[in-house]
């Protein structure tokens, strides 16, 4: 039986791939692990009690600084809220 951390990480991976997906790879074969490094960090943050704002700042850093993507059209605010809600269940 998977532990709580593993379940959270699976949910985060799914949200990142299907709701966030800033580089548009969710429909590509072999893309299931594309955001795993971010999912691990975000899962750690969630389990440590991160706020919605902290989750947003991490997603924004990943998009704008790490990936170098433009700031318009980001789904980071909505995704941060969805991730934060994982801690409410």
PyMOL Python script that loads the backbone (N, CA, C, O; Angstrom):
from pymol import cmd

cmd.read_pdbstr("""\
ATOM      1  N   UNK A   1       0.840  -1.188   0.000  1.00  0.00           N
ATOM      2  CA  UNK A   1       0.000   0.000   0.000  1.00  0.00           C
ATOM      3  C   UNK A   1       0.887   1.254   0.000  1.00  0.00           C
ATOM      4  O   UNK A   1       1.789   1.378   0.828  1.00  0.00           O
ATOM      5  N   UNK A   2       0.625   2.185  -0.937  1.00  0.00           N
ATOM      6  CA  UNK A   2       1.461   3.393  -1.014  1.00  0.00           C
ATOM      7  C   UNK A   2       1.304   4.262   0.234  1.00  0.00           C
ATOM      8  O   UNK A   2       0.222   4.349   0.814  1.00  0.00           O
ATOM      9  N   UNK A   3       2.401   4.900   0.632  1.00  0.00           N
ATOM     10  CA  UNK A   3       2.330   5.789   1.789  1.00  0.00           C
ATOM     11  C   UNK A   3       1.788   7.164   1.374  1.00  0.00           C
ATOM     12  O   UNK A   3       1.637   7.456   0.188  1.00  0.00           O
ATOM     13  N   UNK A   4       1.505   7.986   2.366  1.00  0.00           N
ATOM     14  CA  UNK A   4       0.905   9.299   2.141  1.00  0.00           C
ATOM     15  C   UNK A   4       1.765  10.157   1.220  1.00  0.00           C
ATOM     16  O   UNK A   4       1.237  10.817   0.325  1.00  0.00           O
ATOM     17  N   UNK A   5       3.065  10.157   1.423  1.00  0.00           N
ATOM     18  CA  UNK A   5       3.972  10.954   0.602  1.00  0.00           C
ATOM     19  C   UNK A   5       3.882  10.539  -0.855  1.00  0.00           C
ATOM     20  O   UNK A   5       3.834  11.385  -1.749  1.00  0.00           O
ATOM     21  N   UNK A   6       3.859   9.237  -1.090  1.00  0.00           N
ATOM     22  CA  UNK A   6       3.792   8.719  -2.458  1.00  0.00           C
ATOM     23  C   UNK A   6       2.469   9.110  -3.115  1.00  0.00           C
ATOM     24  O   UNK A   6       2.450   9.475  -4.290  1.00  0.00           O
ATOM     25  N   UNK A   7       1.381   9.040  -2.381  1.00  0.00           N
ATOM     26  CA  UNK A   7       0.074   9.429  -2.922  1.00  0.00           C
ATOM     27  C   UNK A   7       0.034  10.909  -3.286  1.00  0.00           C
ATOM     28  O   UNK A   7      -0.486  11.280  -4.339  1.00  0.00           O
ATOM     29  N   UNK A   8       0.585  11.757  -2.412  1.00  0.00           N
ATOM     30  CA  UNK A   8       0.649  13.192  -2.691  1.00  0.00           C
ATOM     31  C   UNK A   8       1.480  13.436  -3.945  1.00  0.00           C
ATOM     32  O   UNK A   8       1.083  14.211  -4.816  1.00  0.00           O
ATOM     33  N   UNK A   9       2.624  12.780  -4.036  1.00  0.00           N
ATOM     34  CA  UNK A   9       3.495  12.991  -5.191  1.00  0.00           C
ATOM     35  C   UNK A   9       2.811  12.551  -6.486  1.00  0.00           C
ATOM     36  O   UNK A   9       2.971  13.207  -7.515  1.00  0.00           O
ATOM     37  N   UNK A  10       2.064  11.468  -6.452  1.00  0.00           N
ATOM     38  CA  UNK A  10       1.336  11.027  -7.644  1.00  0.00           C
ATOM     39  C   UNK A  10       0.293  12.061  -8.060  1.00  0.00           C
ATOM     40  O   UNK A  10       0.139  12.347  -9.247  1.00  0.00           O
ATOM     41  N   UNK A  11      -0.421  12.620  -7.086  1.00  0.00           N
ATOM     42  CA  UNK A  11      -1.428  13.645  -7.383  1.00  0.00           C
ATOM     43  C   UNK A  11      -0.769  14.902  -7.946  1.00  0.00           C
ATOM     44  O   UNK A  11      -1.284  15.517  -8.880  1.00  0.00           O
ATOM     45  N   UNK A  12       0.364  15.276  -7.376  1.00  0.00           N
ATOM     46  CA  UNK A  12       1.093  16.454  -7.859  1.00  0.00           C
ATOM     47  C   UNK A  12       1.572  16.216  -9.297  1.00  0.00           C
ATOM     48  O   UNK A  12       1.440  17.095 -10.148  1.00  0.00           O
ATOM     49  N   UNK A  13       2.120  15.044  -9.563  1.00  0.00           N
ATOM     50  CA  UNK A  13       2.574  14.721 -10.922  1.00  0.00           C
ATOM     51  C   UNK A  13       1.428  14.857 -11.920  1.00  0.00           C
ATOM     52  O   UNK A  13       1.601  15.417 -13.003  1.00  0.00           O
ATOM     53  N   UNK A  14       0.271  14.347 -11.553  1.00  0.00           N
ATOM     54  CA  UNK A  14      -0.890  14.411 -12.440  1.00  0.00           C
ATOM     55  C   UNK A  14      -1.318  15.866 -12.686  1.00  0.00           C
ATOM     56  O   UNK A  14      -1.608  16.250 -13.819  1.00  0.00           O
ATOM     57  N   UNK A  15      -1.354  16.651 -11.634  1.00  0.00           N
ATOM     58  CA  UNK A  15      -1.736  18.069 -11.773  1.00  0.00           C
ATOM     59  C   UNK A  15      -0.730  18.813 -12.647  1.00  0.00           C
ATOM     60  O   UNK A  15      -1.120  19.601 -13.508  1.00  0.00           O
ATOM     61  N   UNK A  16       0.539  18.571 -12.433  1.00  0.00           N
ATOM     62  CA  UNK A  16       1.550  19.272 -13.235  1.00  0.00           C
ATOM     63  C   UNK A  16       1.445  18.896 -14.706  1.00  0.00           C
ATOM     64  O   UNK A  16       1.558  19.760 -15.576  1.00  0.00           O
ATOM     65  N   UNK A  17       1.233  17.633 -14.990  1.00  0.00           N
ATOM     66  CA  UNK A  17       1.185  17.187 -16.377  1.00  0.00           C
ATOM     67  C   UNK A  17      -0.094  17.621 -17.084  1.00  0.00           C
ATOM     68  O   UNK A  17      -0.057  17.964 -18.265  1.00  0.00           O
ATOM     69  N   UNK A  18      -1.214  17.610 -16.385  1.00  0.00           N
ATOM     70  CA  UNK A  18      -2.489  17.862 -17.053  1.00  0.00           C
ATOM     71  C   UNK A  18      -3.048  19.267 -16.849  1.00  0.00           C
ATOM     72  O   UNK A  18      -3.829  19.740 -17.675  1.00  0.00           O
ATOM     73  N   UNK A  19      -2.669  19.936 -15.775  1.00  0.00           N
ATOM     74  CA  UNK A  19      -3.205  21.273 -15.510  1.00  0.00           C
ATOM     75  C   UNK A  19      -2.182  22.383 -15.732  1.00  0.00           C
ATOM     76  O   UNK A  19      -2.542  23.487 -16.140  1.00  0.00           O
ATOM     77  N   UNK A  20      -0.927  22.099 -15.469  1.00  0.00           N
ATOM     78  CA  UNK A  20       0.130  23.107 -15.587  1.00  0.00           C
ATOM     79  C   UNK A  20       0.773  23.015 -16.969  1.00  0.00           C
ATOM     80  O   UNK A  20       0.571  23.908 -17.791  1.00  0.00           O
ATOM     81  N   UNK A  21       1.522  21.989 -17.241  1.00  0.00           N
ATOM     82  CA  UNK A  21       2.139  21.665 -18.534  1.00  0.00           C
ATOM     83  C   UNK A  21       2.582  22.892 -19.341  1.00  0.00           C
ATOM     84  O   UNK A  21       2.082  23.110 -20.445  1.00  0.00           O
ATOM     85  N   UNK A  22       3.500  23.687 -18.815  1.00  0.00           N
ATOM     86  CA  UNK A  22       3.881  24.935 -19.501  1.00  0.00           C
ATOM     87  C   UNK A  22       4.580  24.735 -20.847  1.00  0.00           C
ATOM     88  O   UNK A  22       4.614  25.656 -21.663  1.00  0.00           O
ATOM     89  N   UNK A  23       5.133  23.554 -21.087  1.00  0.00           N
ATOM     90  CA  UNK A  23       5.809  23.334 -22.376  1.00  0.00           C
ATOM     91  C   UNK A  23       4.977  22.469 -23.319  1.00  0.00           C
ATOM     92  O   UNK A  23       5.434  22.130 -24.411  1.00  0.00           O
ATOM     93  N   UNK A  24       3.761  22.109 -22.907  1.00  0.00           N
ATOM     94  CA  UNK A  24       2.830  21.427 -23.792  1.00  0.00           C
ATOM     95  C   UNK A  24       3.210  20.024 -24.205  1.00  0.00           C
ATOM     96  O   UNK A  24       3.119  19.678 -25.383  1.00  0.00           O
ATOM     97  N   UNK A  25       3.636  19.211 -23.254  1.00  0.00           N
ATOM     98  CA  UNK A  25       4.063  17.851 -23.595  1.00  0.00           C
ATOM     99  C   UNK A  25       3.089  16.761 -23.129  1.00  0.00           C
ATOM    100  O   UNK A  25       3.358  15.577 -23.333  1.00  0.00           O
ATOM    101  N   UNK A  26       1.992  17.127 -22.525  1.00  0.00           N
ATOM    102  CA  UNK A  26       1.125  16.117 -21.902  1.00  0.00           C
ATOM    103  C   UNK A  26       0.594  15.074 -22.873  1.00  0.00           C
ATOM    104  O   UNK A  26       0.288  13.954 -22.463  1.00  0.00           O
ATOM    105  N   UNK A  27       0.479  15.415 -24.137  1.00  0.00           N
ATOM    106  CA  UNK A  27      -0.053  14.479 -25.127  1.00  0.00           C
ATOM    107  C   UNK A  27       1.028  13.630 -25.802  1.00  0.00           C
ATOM    108  O   UNK A  27       0.712  12.741 -26.593  1.00  0.00           O
ATOM    109  N   UNK A  28       2.282  13.894 -25.499  1.00  0.00           N
ATOM    110  CA  UNK A  28       3.374  13.163 -26.139  1.00  0.00           C
ATOM    111  C   UNK A  28       3.660  11.848 -25.421  1.00  0.00           C
ATOM    112  O   UNK A  28       3.603  11.773 -24.194  1.00  0.00           O
ATOM    113  N   UNK A  29       3.967  10.817 -26.197  1.00  0.00           N
ATOM    114  CA  UNK A  29       4.377   9.544 -25.609  1.00  0.00           C
ATOM    115  C   UNK A  29       5.667   9.754 -24.828  1.00  0.00           C
ATOM    116  O   UNK A  29       6.567  10.461 -25.282  1.00  0.00           O
ATOM    117  N   UNK A  30       5.753   9.149 -23.675  1.00  0.00           N
ATOM    118  CA  UNK A  30       6.959   9.234 -22.870  1.00  0.00           C
ATOM    119  C   UNK A  30       7.093  10.496 -22.049  1.00  0.00           C
ATOM    120  O   UNK A  30       8.146  10.733 -21.458  1.00  0.00           O
ATOM    121  N   UNK A  31       6.051  11.317 -21.995  1.00  0.00           N
ATOM    122  CA  UNK A  31       6.142  12.585 -21.261  1.00  0.00           C
ATOM    123  C   UNK A  31       5.663  12.472 -19.815  1.00  0.00           C
ATOM    124  O   UNK A  31       5.659  13.467 -19.089  1.00  0.00           O
ATOM    125  N   UNK A  32       5.266  11.293 -19.394  1.00  0.00           N
ATOM    126  CA  UNK A  32       4.696  11.150 -18.054  1.00  0.00           C
ATOM    127  C   UNK A  32       5.635  11.606 -16.945  1.00  0.00           C
ATOM    128  O   UNK A  32       5.176  12.038 -15.887  1.00  0.00           O
ATOM    129  N   UNK A  33       6.932  11.516 -17.171  1.00  0.00           N
ATOM    130  CA  UNK A  33       7.893  11.882 -16.121  1.00  0.00           C
ATOM    131  C   UNK A  33       8.506  13.276 -16.339  1.00  0.00           C
ATOM    132  O   UNK A  33       9.459  13.645 -15.653  1.00  0.00           O
ATOM    133  N   UNK A  34       7.976  14.032 -17.270  1.00  0.00           N
ATOM    134  CA  UNK A  34       8.568  15.326 -17.651  1.00  0.00           C
ATOM    135  C   UNK A  34       8.721  16.291 -16.475  1.00  0.00           C
ATOM    136  O   UNK A  34       9.706  17.025 -16.403  1.00  0.00           O
ATOM    137  N   UNK A  35       7.771  16.295 -15.570  1.00  0.00           N
ATOM    138  CA  UNK A  35       7.783  17.265 -14.470  1.00  0.00           C
ATOM    139  C   UNK A  35       8.056  16.609 -13.112  1.00  0.00           C
ATOM    140  O   UNK A  35       7.738  17.183 -12.070  1.00  0.00           O
ATOM    141  N   UNK A  36       8.637  15.420 -13.125  1.00  0.00           N
ATOM    142  CA  UNK A  36       8.858  14.682 -11.870  1.00  0.00           C
ATOM    143  C   UNK A  36       9.744  15.431 -10.870  1.00  0.00           C
ATOM    144  O   UNK A  36       9.478  15.392  -9.669  1.00  0.00           O
ATOM    145  N   UNK A  37      10.777  16.103 -11.340  1.00  0.00           N
ATOM    146  CA  UNK A  37      11.643  16.835 -10.406  1.00  0.00           C
ATOM    147  C   UNK A  37      10.871  17.946  -9.702  1.00  0.00           C
ATOM    148  O   UNK A  37      11.032  18.167  -8.502  1.00  0.00           O
ATOM    149  N   UNK A  38      10.037  18.635 -10.462  1.00  0.00           N
ATOM    150  CA  UNK A  38       9.195  19.673  -9.858  1.00  0.00           C
ATOM    151  C   UNK A  38       8.173  19.051  -8.907  1.00  0.00           C
ATOM    152  O   UNK A  38       7.887  19.602  -7.844  1.00  0.00           O
ATOM    153  N   UNK A  39       7.626  17.900  -9.296  1.00  0.00           N
ATOM    154  CA  UNK A  39       6.628  17.226  -8.459  1.00  0.00           C
ATOM    155  C   UNK A  39       7.226  16.830  -7.113  1.00  0.00           C
ATOM    156  O   UNK A  39       6.569  16.958  -6.079  1.00  0.00           O
ATOM    157  N   UNK A  40       8.460  16.353  -7.121  1.00  0.00           N
ATOM    158  CA  UNK A  40       9.110  15.980  -5.854  1.00  0.00           C
ATOM    159  C   UNK A  40       9.293  17.202  -4.962  1.00  0.00           C
ATOM    160  O   UNK A  40       9.002  17.155  -3.767  1.00  0.00           O
ATOM    161  N   UNK A  41       9.768  18.279  -5.539  1.00  0.00           N
ATOM    162  CA  UNK A  41       9.969  19.497  -4.747  1.00  0.00           C
ATOM    163  C   UNK A  41       8.651  20.032  -4.208  1.00  0.00           C
ATOM    164  O   UNK A  41       8.561  20.406  -3.039  1.00  0.00           O
ATOM    165  N   UNK A  42       7.633  20.068  -5.054  1.00  0.00           N
ATOM    166  CA  UNK A  42       6.329  20.574  -4.621  1.00  0.00           C
ATOM    167  C   UNK A  42       5.694  19.664  -3.577  1.00  0.00           C
ATOM    168  O   UNK A  42       5.037  20.146  -2.654  1.00  0.00           O
ATOM    169  N   UNK A  43       5.882  18.371  -3.711  1.00  0.00           N
ATOM    170  CA  UNK A  43       5.361  17.430  -2.705  1.00  0.00           C
ATOM    171  C   UNK A  43       6.032  17.672  -1.363  1.00  0.00           C
ATOM    172  O   UNK A  43       5.371  17.694  -0.325  1.00  0.00           O
ATOM    173  N   UNK A  44       7.333  17.850  -1.389  1.00  0.00           N
ATOM    174  CA  UNK A  44       8.060  18.166  -0.154  1.00  0.00           C
ATOM    175  C   UNK A  44       7.534  19.455   0.469  1.00  0.00           C
ATOM    176  O   UNK A  44       7.338  19.543   1.681  1.00  0.00           O
ATOM    177  N   UNK A  45       7.311  20.445  -0.378  1.00  0.00           N
ATOM    178  CA  UNK A  45       6.789  21.728   0.109  1.00  0.00           C
ATOM    179  C   UNK A  45       5.408  21.549   0.742  1.00  0.00           C
ATOM    180  O   UNK A  45       5.144  22.071   1.825  1.00  0.00           O
ATOM    181  N   UNK A  46       4.533  20.811   0.064  1.00  0.00           N
ATOM    182  CA  UNK A  46       3.189  20.574   0.590  1.00  0.00           C
ATOM    183  C   UNK A  46       3.234  19.866   1.940  1.00  0.00           C
ATOM    184  O   UNK A  46       2.539  20.251   2.881  1.00  0.00           O
ATOM    185  N   UNK A  47       4.052  18.838   2.021  1.00  0.00           N
ATOM    186  CA  UNK A  47       4.144  18.066   3.260  1.00  0.00           C
ATOM    187  C   UNK A  47       4.776  18.869   4.392  1.00  0.00           C
ATOM    188  O   UNK A  47       4.584  18.553   5.567  1.00  0.00           O
ATOM    189  N   UNK A  48       5.527  19.903   4.037  1.00  0.00           N
ATOM    190  CA  UNK A  48       6.140  20.777   5.040  1.00  0.00           C
ATOM    191  C   UNK A  48       5.226  21.938   5.415  1.00  0.00           C
ATOM    192  O   UNK A  48       5.582  22.765   6.255  1.00  0.00           O
ATOM    193  N   UNK A  49       4.038  22.002   4.789  1.00  0.00           N
ATOM    194  CA  UNK A  49       3.079  23.041   5.143  1.00  0.00           C
ATOM    195  C   UNK A  49       3.188  24.326   4.347  1.00  0.00           C
ATOM    196  O   UNK A  49       2.830  25.392   4.848  1.00  0.00           O
ATOM    197  N   UNK A  50       3.676  24.249   3.117  1.00  0.00           N
ATOM    198  CA  UNK A  50       3.823  25.447   2.289  1.00  0.00           C
ATOM    199  C   UNK A  50       2.479  26.125   2.047  1.00  0.00           C
ATOM    200  O   UNK A  50       1.435  25.475   1.988  1.00  0.00           O
ATOM    201  N   UNK A  51       2.530  27.425   1.911  1.00  0.00           N
ATOM    202  CA  UNK A  51       1.327  28.198   1.603  1.00  0.00           C
ATOM    203  C   UNK A  51       1.067  28.153   0.097  1.00  0.00           C
ATOM    204  O   UNK A  51       1.926  27.743  -0.684  1.00  0.00           O
ATOM    205  N   UNK A  52      -0.119  28.576  -0.287  1.00  0.00           N
ATOM    206  CA  UNK A  52      -0.456  28.664  -1.704  1.00  0.00           C
ATOM    207  C   UNK A  52       0.489  29.635  -2.419  1.00  0.00           C
ATOM    208  O   UNK A  52       0.895  29.391  -3.555  1.00  0.00           O
ATOM    209  N   UNK A  53       0.833  30.728  -1.751  1.00  0.00           N
ATOM    210  CA  UNK A  53       1.758  31.697  -2.322  1.00  0.00           C
ATOM    211  C   UNK A  53       3.138  31.117  -2.556  1.00  0.00           C
ATOM    212  O   UNK A  53       3.773  31.410  -3.569  1.00  0.00           O
ATOM    213  N   UNK A  54       3.604  30.304  -1.636  1.00  0.00           N
ATOM    214  CA  UNK A  54       4.918  29.661  -1.808  1.00  0.00           C
ATOM    215  C   UNK A  54       4.894  28.687  -2.988  1.00  0.00           C
ATOM    216  O   UNK A  54       5.858  28.595  -3.747  1.00  0.00           O
ATOM    217  N   UNK A  55       3.791  27.970  -3.132  1.00  0.00           N
ATOM    218  CA  UNK A  55       3.662  27.048  -4.263  1.00  0.00           C
ATOM    219  C   UNK A  55       3.650  27.831  -5.580  1.00  0.00           C
ATOM    220  O   UNK A  55       4.297  27.437  -6.550  1.00  0.00           O
ATOM    221  N   UNK A  56       2.910  28.939  -5.602  1.00  0.00           N
ATOM    222  CA  UNK A  56       2.880  29.785  -6.789  1.00  0.00           C
ATOM    223  C   UNK A  56       4.287  30.296  -7.135  1.00  0.00           C
ATOM    224  O   UNK A  56       4.704  30.238  -8.292  1.00  0.00           O
ATOM    225  N   UNK A  57       5.003  30.786  -6.144  1.00  0.00           N
ATOM    226  CA  UNK A  57       6.344  31.325  -6.406  1.00  0.00           C
ATOM    227  C   UNK A  57       7.275  30.250  -6.972  1.00  0.00           C
ATOM    228  O   UNK A  57       8.102  30.534  -7.838  1.00  0.00           O
ATOM    229  N   UNK A  58       7.139  29.026  -6.483  1.00  0.00           N
ATOM    230  CA  UNK A  58       7.971  27.942  -7.013  1.00  0.00           C
ATOM    231  C   UNK A  58       7.607  27.658  -8.474  1.00  0.00           C
ATOM    232  O   UNK A  58       8.492  27.533  -9.321  1.00  0.00           O
ATOM    233  N   UNK A  59       6.308  27.556  -8.768  1.00  0.00           N
ATOM    234  CA  UNK A  59       5.876  27.305 -10.142  1.00  0.00           C
ATOM    235  C   UNK A  59       6.315  28.440 -11.069  1.00  0.00           C
ATOM    236  O   UNK A  59       6.771  28.194 -12.185  1.00  0.00           O
ATOM    237  N   UNK A  60       6.176  29.675 -10.605  1.00  0.00           N
ATOM    238  CA  UNK A  60       6.594  30.823 -11.406  1.00  0.00           C
ATOM    239  C   UNK A  60       8.097  30.781 -11.651  1.00  0.00           C
ATOM    240  O   UNK A  60       8.544  31.040 -12.769  1.00  0.00           O
ATOM    241  N   UNK A  61       8.882  30.460 -10.630  1.00  0.00           N
ATOM    242  CA  UNK A  61      10.331  30.321 -10.808  1.00  0.00           C
ATOM    243  C   UNK A  61      10.631  29.256 -11.856  1.00  0.00           C
ATOM    244  O   UNK A  61      11.464  29.464 -12.738  1.00  0.00           O
ATOM    245  N   UNK A  62       9.948  28.111 -11.759  1.00  0.00           N
ATOM    246  CA  UNK A  62      10.193  27.015 -12.699  1.00  0.00           C
ATOM    247  C   UNK A  62       9.913  27.456 -14.137  1.00  0.00           C
ATOM    248  O   UNK A  62      10.699  27.188 -15.045  1.00  0.00           O
ATOM    249  N   UNK A  63       8.796  28.129 -14.324  1.00  0.00           N
ATOM    250  CA  UNK A  63       8.415  28.575 -15.671  1.00  0.00           C
ATOM    251  C   UNK A  63       9.319  29.676 -16.208  1.00  0.00           C
ATOM    252  O   UNK A  63       9.871  29.559 -17.302  1.00  0.00           O
ATOM    253  N   UNK A  64       9.464  30.740 -15.435  1.00  0.00           N
ATOM    254  CA  UNK A  64      10.099  31.949 -15.950  1.00  0.00           C
ATOM    255  C   UNK A  64      11.615  31.932 -15.843  1.00  0.00           C
ATOM    256  O   UNK A  64      12.311  32.377 -16.755  1.00  0.00           O
ATOM    257  N   UNK A  65      12.120  31.426 -14.741  1.00  0.00           N
ATOM    258  CA  UNK A  65      13.574  31.433 -14.532  1.00  0.00           C
ATOM    259  C   UNK A  65      14.219  30.146 -15.040  1.00  0.00           C
ATOM    260  O   UNK A  65      15.167  30.193 -15.824  1.00  0.00           O
ATOM    261  N   UNK A  66      13.720  29.025 -14.605  1.00  0.00           N
ATOM    262  CA  UNK A  66      14.351  27.747 -14.944  1.00  0.00           C
ATOM    263  C   UNK A  66      14.125  27.354 -16.401  1.00  0.00           C
ATOM    264  O   UNK A  66      15.059  26.940 -17.087  1.00  0.00           O
ATOM    265  N   UNK A  67      12.874  27.485 -16.878  1.00  0.00           N
ATOM    266  CA  UNK A  67      12.559  27.120 -18.258  1.00  0.00           C
ATOM    267  C   UNK A  67      12.710  28.288 -19.228  1.00  0.00           C
ATOM    268  O   UNK A  67      12.816  28.081 -20.437  1.00  0.00           O
ATOM    269  N   UNK A  68      12.721  29.506 -18.708  1.00  0.00           N
ATOM    270  CA  UNK A  68      12.866  30.689 -19.551  1.00  0.00           C
ATOM    271  C   UNK A  68      11.646  31.000 -20.406  1.00  0.00           C
ATOM    272  O   UNK A  68      11.775  31.572 -21.488  1.00  0.00           O
ATOM    273  N   UNK A  69      10.465  30.627 -19.929  1.00  0.00           N
ATOM    274  CA  UNK A  69       9.239  30.864 -20.690  1.00  0.00           C
ATOM    275  C   UNK A  69       8.708  32.268 -20.445  1.00  0.00           C
ATOM    276  O   UNK A  69       9.009  32.873 -19.416  1.00  0.00           O
ATOM    277  N   UNK A  70       7.918  32.793 -21.384  1.00  0.00           N
ATOM    278  CA  UNK A  70       7.332  34.124 -21.190  1.00  0.00           C
ATOM    279  C   UNK A  70       6.290  34.112 -20.075  1.00  0.00           C
ATOM    280  O   UNK A  70       5.704  33.073 -19.770  1.00  0.00           O
ATOM    281  N   UNK A  71       6.069  35.267 -19.478  1.00  0.00           N
ATOM    282  CA  UNK A  71       5.175  35.370 -18.333  1.00  0.00           C
ATOM    283  C   UNK A  71       3.691  35.362 -18.692  1.00  0.00           C
ATOM    284  O   UNK A  71       2.867  35.043 -17.835  1.00  0.00           O
ATOM    285  N   UNK A  72       3.329  35.693 -19.902  1.00  0.00           N
ATOM    286  CA  UNK A  72       1.912  35.723 -20.240  1.00  0.00           C
ATOM    287  C   UNK A  72       1.382  34.296 -20.413  1.00  0.00           C
ATOM    288  O   UNK A  72       2.093  33.400 -20.868  1.00  0.00           O
ATOM    289  N   UNK A  73       0.133  34.118 -20.043  1.00  0.00           N
ATOM    290  CA  UNK A  73      -0.521  32.829 -20.216  1.00  0.00           C
ATOM    291  C   UNK A  73      -0.198  31.782 -19.174  1.00  0.00           C
ATOM    292  O   UNK A  73      -0.540  30.614 -19.355  1.00  0.00           O
ATOM    293  N   UNK A  74       0.450  32.166 -18.090  1.00  0.00           N
ATOM    294  CA  UNK A  74       0.817  31.180 -17.079  1.00  0.00           C
ATOM    295  C   UNK A  74      -0.423  30.633 -16.376  1.00  0.00           C
ATOM    296  O   UNK A  74      -1.386  31.358 -16.125  1.00  0.00           O
ATOM    297  N   UNK A  75      -0.377  29.363 -16.072  1.00  0.00           N
ATOM    298  CA  UNK A  75      -1.432  28.718 -15.289  1.00  0.00           C
ATOM    299  C   UNK A  75      -0.989  28.515 -13.836  1.00  0.00           C
ATOM    300  O   UNK A  75      -1.669  27.843 -13.061  1.00  0.00           O
ATOM    301  N   UNK A  76       0.141  29.095 -13.482  1.00  0.00           N
ATOM    302  CA  UNK A  76       0.702  28.901 -12.146  1.00  0.00           C
ATOM    303  C   UNK A  76      -0.252  29.278 -11.012  1.00  0.00           C
ATOM    304  O   UNK A  76      -0.322  28.529 -10.038  1.00  0.00           O
ATOM    305  N   UNK A  77      -0.990  30.388 -11.074  1.00  0.00           N
ATOM    306  CA  UNK A  77      -1.877  30.720  -9.949  1.00  0.00           C
ATOM    307  C   UNK A  77      -2.967  29.672  -9.714  1.00  0.00           C
ATOM    308  O   UNK A  77      -3.232  29.291  -8.574  1.00  0.00           O
ATOM    309  N   UNK A  78      -3.584  29.216 -10.778  1.00  0.00           N
ATOM    310  CA  UNK A  78      -4.647  28.211 -10.655  1.00  0.00           C
ATOM    311  C   UNK A  78      -4.073  26.872 -10.184  1.00  0.00           C
ATOM    312  O   UNK A  78      -4.680  26.185  -9.362  1.00  0.00           O
ATOM    313  N   UNK A  79      -2.922  26.513 -10.703  1.00  0.00           N
ATOM    314  CA  UNK A  79      -2.287  25.252 -10.329  1.00  0.00           C
ATOM    315  C   UNK A  79      -1.825  25.296  -8.873  1.00  0.00           C
ATOM    316  O   UNK A  79      -1.963  24.308  -8.152  1.00  0.00           O
ATOM    317  N   UNK A  80      -1.285  26.414  -8.442  1.00  0.00           N
ATOM    318  CA  UNK A  80      -0.878  26.547  -7.041  1.00  0.00           C
ATOM    319  C   UNK A  80      -2.074  26.344  -6.118  1.00  0.00           C
ATOM    320  O   UNK A  80      -1.967  25.681  -5.086  1.00  0.00           O
ATOM    321  N   UNK A  81      -3.199  26.912  -6.491  1.00  0.00           N
ATOM    322  CA  UNK A  81      -4.420  26.754  -5.685  1.00  0.00           C
ATOM    323  C   UNK A  81      -4.850  25.285  -5.657  1.00  0.00           C
ATOM    324  O   UNK A  81      -5.211  24.763  -4.602  1.00  0.00           O
ATOM    325  N   UNK A  82      -4.813  24.627  -6.802  1.00  0.00           N
ATOM    326  CA  UNK A  82      -5.204  23.215  -6.868  1.00  0.00           C
ATOM    327  C   UNK A  82      -4.254  22.346  -6.043  1.00  0.00           C
ATOM    328  O   UNK A  82      -4.694  21.433  -5.344  1.00  0.00           O
ATOM    329  N   UNK A  83      -2.964  22.627  -6.121  1.00  0.00           N
ATOM    330  CA  UNK A  83      -1.992  21.886  -5.327  1.00  0.00           C
ATOM    331  C   UNK A  83      -2.236  22.107  -3.828  1.00  0.00           C
ATOM    332  O   UNK A  83      -2.209  21.162  -3.041  1.00  0.00           O
ATOM    333  N   UNK A  84      -2.470  23.344  -3.455  1.00  0.00           N
ATOM    334  CA  UNK A  84      -2.691  23.658  -2.048  1.00  0.00           C
ATOM    335  C   UNK A  84      -3.898  22.912  -1.501  1.00  0.00           C
ATOM    336  O   UNK A  84      -3.899  22.496  -0.342  1.00  0.00           O
ATOM    337  N   UNK A  85      -4.913  22.744  -2.318  1.00  0.00           N
ATOM    338  CA  UNK A  85      -6.116  22.033  -1.896  1.00  0.00           C
ATOM    339  C   UNK A  85      -5.861  20.555  -1.610  1.00  0.00           C
ATOM    340  O   UNK A  85      -6.655  19.913  -0.922  1.00  0.00           O
ATOM    341  N   UNK A  86      -4.776  20.018  -2.126  1.00  0.00           N
ATOM    342  CA  UNK A  86      -4.439  18.625  -1.810  1.00  0.00           C
ATOM    343  C   UNK A  86      -4.228  18.422  -0.318  1.00  0.00           C
ATOM    344  O   UNK A  86      -4.452  17.331   0.206  1.00  0.00           O
ATOM    345  N   UNK A  87      -3.799  19.474   0.360  1.00  0.00           N
ATOM    346  CA  UNK A  87      -3.538  19.355   1.797  1.00  0.00           C
ATOM    347  C   UNK A  87      -4.827  19.431   2.610  1.00  0.00           C
ATOM    348  O   UNK A  87      -4.825  19.143   3.807  1.00  0.00           O
ATOM    349  N   UNK A  88      -5.918  19.817   1.969  1.00  0.00           N
ATOM    350  CA  UNK A  88      -7.197  19.957   2.679  1.00  0.00           C
ATOM    351  C   UNK A  88      -7.984  18.656   2.693  1.00  0.00           C
ATOM    352  O   UNK A  88      -8.999  18.559   3.382  1.00  0.00           O
ATOM    353  N   UNK A  89      -7.537  17.658   1.946  1.00  0.00           N
ATOM    354  CA  UNK A  89      -8.284  16.402   1.883  1.00  0.00           C
ATOM    355  C   UNK A  89      -7.690  15.341   2.757  1.00  0.00           C
ATOM    356  O   UNK A  89      -8.207  14.225   2.812  1.00  0.00           O
TER     357      UNK A  89
END
""", "prot")
cmd.dss("prot")
cmd.show_as("cartoon", "prot")
cmd.util.cbc("prot")
cmd.orient("prot")
